[in-house]
Amino acid sequence: MKDGSSATANLVGAAEAWVTTPEWMDFLRPDSPAHRHKLLERELYLRLWAPYVRPGCRVLDIGGGIGRFAVWCLDRGCDVHLVDADAISLEVARGHARGRPGTLTTHHTTAEALPHVEADVVIAAELLCYVHDAGAVLAGLRPRLVPGGTLLFSVEARWGWGMALDAPTGHLGALLDDGVLHVPGDRYVRTYDEVDVRELFDGWPLPVLERTHYVLSGPFQQVAGDVDVEALFAWEQRLRSHPIFGKLNRAWVGVATG
């Protein structure tokens, strides 16, 4: 990260949220107000990623939080290594892992100091947008992939992210300049356009790179309203192919091969 304050901004924000709104933080609980939407959003990723996660394979989930993807992998009998810098999230993830057929090992560390684990699949969901030196993190995780392994990733997209309802006020300049937004004590995020993503993954085969508009929590959240999974995918397809709205995606979702 740029400095001490930006390095810890997301952790500080998470620590406060665990105290003030724990029901929103642990969205894997069925009684969480975010449960349904978060699982639907996960389906947006899995629509592209699921074919790359073979039952029983080893998965390294970096920045995996409370285990939103880890539990899905565990249900497929995978050997999952979950990395996160937030100790509370890891504790919650261990609770959600109990009784599932796969095995879970948690690592309380950062993306910059990964454990020495080789994996068939590395998941970096909304990770590379929250670190200062994404290139260094990417270089560090590449040796963790076995030959022929797969990296499943997503990052925040610049223009759609800036139009989302939860975007902080007073930071339009950062969005228009370099796309890096830092709110001390709350969040640090770098937003990406397509050129940024392709430059970051220069030298990596990218069989998949797709826009997602996150109509449940993105720039079209208000007008989309509540949707089920079929409607979610249908709206995604229409927005992605629209000549104007297509460029206002909330995130980029991709698959890279080692």
C-alpha positions in Angstrom: 0.0 0.0 0.0 1.0 3.6 -0.4 1.6 4.2 3.3 0.6 3.0 6.7 -2.9 4.5 6.7 -3.8 3.2 3.2 -2.3 -0.2 4.0 -4.8 -0.6 6.8 -7.8 1.4 5.6 -9.8 -1.7 4.5 -8.9 -3.6 7.7 -9.9 -0.6 9.9 -13.2 -0.3 8.0 -13.9 -4.1 8.4 -13.1 -4.0 12.2 -15.6 -1.2 12.7 -18.2 -3.0 10.6 -17.8 -6.2 12.7 -18.7 -4.1 15.7 -21.5 -2.0 14.3 -23.1 -4.2 11.6 -22.0 -7.8 12.1 -25.2 -9.1 10.5 -24.1 -7.6 7.2 -20.5 -8.8 7.6 -21.4 -12.5 8.0 -23.6 -12.7 5.0 -23.3 -16.5 4.8 -25.8 -16.7 7.7 -29.3 -17.2 6.3 -30.7 -14.5 8.6 -28.2 -11.9 7.3 -30.0 -9.1 5.4 -27.3 -9.5 2.7 -27.5 -13.3 2.4 -29.6 -13.6 -0.7 -28.0 -10.8 -2.6 -24.4 -12.0 -1.8 -25.2 -15.5 -2.9 -26.7 -14.2 -6.1 -23.7 -12.1 -6.8 -21.5 -15.2 -6.2 -23.5 -16.9 -8.9 -22.3 -14.2 -11.4 -18.8 -15.3 -10.8 -19.4 -19.0 -10.6 -21.2 -18.9 -14.0 -17.7 -18.3 -15.4 -15.5 -19.9 -12.8 -17.2 -23.2 -11.8 -15.9 -25.2 -14.8 -12.4 -24.5 -13.7 -12.8 -25.9 -10.1 -12.6 -29.6 -10.3 -14.0 -31.6 -7.4 -11.3 -32.5 -5.0 -8.7 -30.0 -6.3 -6.5 -27.8 -4.2 -7.7 -24.2 -4.0 -5.8 -21.1 -2.7 -8.4 -18.4 -1.9 -6.6 -15.1 -1.3 -8.5 -12.4 0.6 -11.4 -14.9 0.9 -12.9 -13.3 4.0 -15.7 -15.3 5.6 -15.4 -18.0 2.9 -18.0 -17.0 0.3 -16.1 -19.1 -2.3 -14.3 -21.4 0.1 -17.5 -23.0 1.3 -18.7 -23.6 -2.3 -15.3 -25.3 -3.0 -15.5 -27.3 0.3 -18.9 -28.6 -0.8 -17.1 -30.0 -3.9 -14.6 -31.8 -1.7 -11.7 -29.4 -2.4 -8.7 -28.9 -0.2 -9.0 -25.1 0.5 -6.4 -22.8 1.8 -8.0 -19.5 2.8 -5.9 -16.4 3.2 -7.1 -13.2 4.8 -5.7 -10.4 7.0 -8.8 -10.1 9.1 -8.8 -12.6 12.0 -12.5 -12.3 12.7 -13.4 -13.2 9.1 -11.2 -16.3 9.3 -12.8 -17.4 12.6 -16.2 -17.0 11.0 -15.1 -18.9 7.9 -13.9 -21.8 10.1 -17.4 -22.0 11.5 -19.0 -22.1 8.1 -16.6 -24.9 7.0 -17.7 -27.3 9.7 -19.3 -30.5 8.5 -18.5 -29.9 4.8 -16.8 -32.6 2.8 -13.7 -30.7 1.9 -10.8 -29.5 4.1 -10.1 -26.0 5.2 -6.8 -24.5 6.3 -6.8 -20.8 7.2 -3.8 -18.4 7.0 -3.9 -15.1 8.9 -1.7 -13.1 6.5 -1.8 -10.8 3.5 -1.6 -11.1 -0.3 1.9 -9.8 -0.1 3.0 -12.6 2.3 1.4 -15.7 0.9 1.9 -19.1 2.5 4.0 -21.6 0.6 1.1 -23.5 -0.9 0.8 -24.8 -4.4 -2.7 -24.9 -5.8 -4.6 -26.1 -8.9 -6.8 -23.0 -8.6 -6.1 -19.6 -7.1 -9.1 -17.4 -6.4 -8.5 -13.6 -6.1 -12.0 -12.2 -6.0 -12.0 -8.5 -5.5 -8.4 -8.6 -4.3 -6.1 -6.9 -6.8 -8.2 -3.7 -6.6 -7.5 -3.5 -2.8 -3.7 -3.8 -2.8 -1.3 -1.0 -3.6 1.0 -3.0 -5.9 -1.2 -5.4 -7.8 1.6 -6.3 -10.1 3.8 -7.5 -7.2 1.0 -9.5 -5.7 0.3 -11.1 -9.0 3.9 -12.0 -9.4 3.9 -13.5 -5.9 0.9 -15.7 -6.5 2.0 -17.0 -9.8 4.5 -19.5 -8.3 1.6 -20.8 -6.1 -0.1 -22.1 -9.3 0.8 -25.6 -10.4 1.8 -25.9 -14.1 -1.4 -25.5 -16.0 -3.2 -24.0 -13.0 -5.9 -21.4 -13.2 -6.3 -18.0 -11.6 -9.9 -16.8 -11.1 -10.0 -13.1 -10.5 -12.2 -10.0 -10.4 -11.5 -6.3 -9.9 -13.6 -3.2 -9.5 -14.4 -1.5 -12.8 -13.9 2.3 -12.8 -17.0 3.8 -14.3 -19.6 1.6 -13.0 -18.1 1.5 -9.5 -18.2 5.3 -9.3 -21.9 5.2 -10.0 -22.8 2.6 -7.4 -25.0 3.6 -4.5 -22.2 2.8 -1.9 -19.5 4.9 -3.6 -18.2 7.5 -1.2 -18.9 11.2 -1.8 -16.3 13.8 -2.5 -13.9 11.7 -4.5 -14.8 12.4 -8.1 -11.3 13.7 -8.8 -9.7 10.5 -7.8 -12.0 8.6 -10.1 -11.3 10.8 -13.1 -7.5 11.0 -12.4 -5.9 7.6 -11.7 -8.9 5.7 -10.5 -7.3 5.1 -7.0 -9.6 6.1 -4.1 -8.4 6.2 -0.5 -10.7 7.1 2.3 -8.6 6.9 5.5 -10.0 4.6 8.1 -12.6 3.3 5.6 -11.3 1.9 2.3 -8.6 1.9 -0.3 -9.6 0.7 -3.8 -8.1 1.0 -7.3 -10.6 0.8 -10.1 -9.8 -0.6 -13.5 -10.8 -0.1 -17.1 -10.2 -2.8 -19.6 -6.8 -1.5 -20.7 -5.7 -1.5 -17.0 -6.7 -5.1 -16.6 -5.0 -6.3 -19.8 -1.8 -4.4 -18.9 -1.8 -5.9 -15.4 -2.1 -9.4 -16.9 0.5 -8.8 -19.6 2.1 -12.2 -20.3 -0.8 -14.2 -18.9 -3.2 -16.0 -21.2 -6.7 -14.6 -20.5 -9.2 -17.1 -21.9 -12.0 -15.1 -20.1 -12.4 -11.4 -19.4 -16.0 -10.3 -19.0 -17.9 -7.3 -17.7 -20.4 -7.7 -14.9 -22.9 -4.9 -13.9 -23.8 -6.2 -10.5 -27.4 -5.1 -10.8 -27.9 -6.0 -7.2 -25.4 -3.5 -5.8 -24.0 -1.7 -8.8 -25.0 1.4 -10.8 -28.3 -0.1 -11.8 -29.3 -1.3 -8.4 -32.0 1.2 -7.8 -33.8 0.7 -11.1 -33.3 -3.1 -11.3 -34.9 -3.7 -7.9 -35.1 -7.3 -6.4 -34.4 -10.1 -8.9 -33.9 -13.8 -9.0 -31.0 -15.6 -10.5 -32.7 -16.0 -14.0 -33.5 -12.3 -14.1 -30.1 -11.4 -12.9 -28.4 -13.3 -15.7 -30.8 -11.9 -18.3 -30.2 -8.3 -17.1 -26.5 -8.9 -17.2 -26.6 -10.0 -20.8 -28.8 -7.1 -21.9 -26.6 -4.5 -20.1 -23.4 -6.1 -21.4 -24.5 -5.8 -25.0 -26.0 -2.3 -24.7 -24.1 0.4 -26.6 -24.1 2.9 -23.7 -24.8 0.9 -20.5 -22.4 -1.8 -21.5 -19.4 0.4 -20.5 -20.8 1.0 -17.0 -19.9 -2.3 -15.6 -19.3 -2.6 -11.8 -16.6 -5.2 -12.1 -14.3 -7.2 -14.4 -14.4 -11.0 -14.0 -11.6 -13.1 -15.6 -9.8 -16.4 -15.9 -6.0 -16.4 -16.3 -3.8 -19.5 -16.8 -0.4 -19.9 -15.4 
